[in-house]
Amino acid sequence: MKTRNGRPASPDDVTARRTVRRARARATTAMEDVESRLDRGLMGTSNEDTSVDRLAFRYVFVPWDETRAMEERVMVIPVGQEMECLLNELRAHFRSAGARDGAHAKDEAKQKEILRAQLEGNAGAGGDRGPLSDDLMAAAMSMQMAQPVPLLQGSKKTGHVHVNMYVDDRGISKGLPTNTRASMLSAEAGSPQQVLGDAFIARIFDDDDGFKRLDFTLDECSSDAAWMKKAKALATDRQANVGDVQRTMAELSGKGVVDLDAEAAPKAPTDPTQLPGPHQDFEWSQDDDEVTLKVRVPAHTAKTDVSCVFGPGSQKMSLQIKTLSEMEGKSMRVVDNEGDVDLLFQEIIPDECSWSLVTNSGERAFEASLAKRQQLRWLSFLRRGGPPETTY
């Protein structure tokens, strides 16, 4: 074999040419496979189609900078990395964008100060109130996560399809600017909160047994989108159906019907001495899948004022809100997880619980969603009693 200049080809030249030919053949085969899968409808007939295994999926980028247009992006799913592929991509984005966009981007000492206050506040809620070591702080500063914010929480009602917004988990310590468009979308979906920095929106299917990346497209960033209507309807249902079960059971009780779930569940205490103290001033409601906890807070309350831990175990949580102590007769303690004083009425799934600060009609509130381990009706929020279930 000769080269183009007529000289004999070396063994390395021959090997290189064979490698190029094989690479081209593989690329051609891959493209034909994609086209074949498209022809056979294996990329999904709709954004929420869970019947196929996608080669790629679409998601939306919402820049904090309103002079930049929102973008629809496509990601090819690496083999065996369907779950982590997007999160890896977003972590890299947040690491680089945070170093550019944050008010404290160049001030590592300021970032560390804010992050230390956040972490020590959370640790204090778990009983460990000591200062964090330099090694732990160094590890925390080196970490970068993509924090999911549920816009449409997956459940049986949604066919286990979730729509999540992903944000920089260190947005506060980096001093990232407010993302107005993402904040408005979150509020429209019934989860109002201040989003900091760039945001991404994606759809998944997750029923604990199976996981799939689905499509989320730019045209769905609208109040008229089907998923948005579903999210708003579910939020409305959570408020509207509070008390429905109680009214129904009250009617049935008068007809001699026994509620077997209520008979089997722990009974709410009737001894006034066992009722919670004045620091446990909150509202709560429930549906089949979750319990919602709401605490009204001062308007200036920020995430750094809140320490919320779900656990340890499946029947405990801790909630402290610093700004509550500014109100006469209030304590920052709302629920304690030390000992067995404030056991939750039933078990929860800690990893599926979440919380946020919301503002509606000028009123600031802390809200937490506690995923029920069993679809049983709670007679009270805590086993030892507390405020009655709220009807809005």
Secondary structure by P-SEA (a helix, b strand, c coil): ccccccccccaaaaaaaaaaaaaaaaaaaaaaaaaaaaaaccccccccccccccccbbbbbbbccccccbbbbbbcccccccccaaaaaaaaaaaaaaaccccccccaaaaaaaaaaaaaaaaaaacccccccaaaaaaaaacccbbbbbccccccccccbbbbbbcccccccccccccaaaaaaaaaaccccccccbbbbbbbbbcccbbbbbbbcccccccccaaaaaaaaaaaaaaaacaaaaaaaaaaaaaccccccccccccccccccccccccccccccccccbbbbbbbbccccccccbbbbccccccbbbbbbccccccccccccccccccccccccbbbcccccccbbbbcccbbbbbbbbbbcccccccccccccccccccc
